């Protein structure tokens, strides 16, 4: 995985932690919003999925291997 991909992944994790923390703090400060605590859990799951997709994209091959021609009979 390249350095750029690792840095993007790190930034995504940090921003995700800030978003989830902000949602949790909002629910904590306003108890009337206790029901929407599922928003924070859902956001964490979605961001975790995005991190998994970004990590997978950083390790996949951009160009598939070339196909080989079949051998000719009687050569």
Buried (B, 14 or more C-beta within 10 A) or exposed (E): EEEEBEEBBEEBBEEBEEBBEEBBEBBEEEEEEEEEBEBBEEBBEEBEEBBEEBBEEBEEEEEEEEEEEEEEEEE
